[in-house]
Amino acid sequence: MKKAVVLLSGGMDSATVLAMAAAQGFDCHALSVDYGQRHHAELAAAQRVAQELGAREHRVVNIDLTGFGGSSLTDKKIAVSQQPTEGIPLTYVPARNTIMLALALAWAEVLQARDIFIGVNAVDYSGYPDCRPAYIEAFERMANLATKAAVEGHPLAVHAPLQHMSKAEIIRQGLALGVDFSHTVSCYQADESGRACGVCDACRLRHTGFVAAGIGDTTRYRVL
Amino acid sequence: MKKAVVLLSGGMDSATVLAMAAAQGFDCHALSVDYGQRHHAELAAAQRVAQELGAREHRVVNIDLTGFGGSSLTDKKIAVSQQPTEGIPLTYVPARNTIMLALALAWAEVLQARDIFIGVNAVDYSGYPDCRPAYIEAFERMANLATKAAVEGHPLAVHAPLQHMSKAEIIRQGLALGVDFSHTVSCYQADESGRACGVCDACRLRHTGFVAAGIGDTTRYRVL
């Protein structure tokens, strides 16, 4: 079996990506990054999802980005928006995908894995620059100049299979591959047991996806 | 004054780069990464060098790469070589420069800095793939697709001013700009007070540089 490193946040997108990588026959090594986000419920969700979807192992790398600030996800002085925003939202974490892909690259090299999976998708393009296809391609190109493995003739591929899928398509794909979305956490301000607020951007996108897919929303919401 | 993020390991190369960036008029924000290296003497050296060379501030980001292993610098089960090696040395840390540049990118974006400095140099090319000019260019290209700042029309430049310099040239340049090399630590296995072993690859390259520059080696060595 070919090994792959799968970035797993604990949200619905990365859970679906893990299920897709497993369905393609990869031996999946799931990687989560604890970067000082507001709550740890999504890391607990990542651990459960990794087990349920048969990942070989799940690791959490700790890296403290709160000292840099600049995002409502890592700086508690910036409130999480409850209204749709124009342009790049405050929940954007500077260089987050670059840092997470760099860590995936490091682990892939040690594991001798040639494939990295990340759950960026079309809905995020307009808001987050590091979710665009051109960015993913540029990261892959850079990675293939960065590592001992690439120099020795083993190129690396960065897979972003959700890139051109809508939230509704992601939900259908995940359900078809056995993802239990009630165990995933997308909310930017979930409580410690993983219950969602229902009002942040992430909750809104997620709920809209269930509605568009014509599937009942299995998200666990708390009463605000 | 234009802000810059300068990656500072505590070794002679990055100290010289910091002095060069300051001499070019940048307001320097020095960044060190504690990635689980064998000793902390180089981080103590980085702190001292940052002060001596007038950096605005110095931050250390903690990230534990020891769980990934794969290098004699982060895995204590792999011995540090005391002989020159063919190909990529065991001291290569998987994706290290990619991880460090990604962190510099994140901080630069928060600071609204458009310039990152890194002390990779020609002597390292043959051994470390992520020291090559093509790699640095590919990182810069990727970075300019990754960030909110770049999307909003503020491109980022990655400067590697030592790229085409020999160790002797670096030493002369550093001395001309006031770097006290006795306060820098290059040794892969320095003791906690920063005294060098004198026999590892890094010590050998450093000493050879002083000899080639015709300058007395001010490195503090310990008796092995």
Interface residues (C-beta under 8 A of the other chain):
Chain A: R59 V61 N62 I63 D64 L65 G67 F68 G69 G70 I88 Y92 V93 P94 A95 R96 N97 T98 I99 L101 A102 L103 L105 A106 W107 E109 V110 P129 D130 R132 A134 Y135 A138 F139 R141 M142 A143 L145 A146 T147 K148 A150 V151
Chain B: R59 V61 N62 I63 D64 L65 G67 F68 G69 G70 I88 Y92 V93 P94 A95 R96 N97 T98 I99 L101 A102 L103 L105 A106 W107 E109 V110 P129 D130 R132 A134 Y135 A138 F139 R141 M142 A143 L145 A146 T147 K148 A150 V151
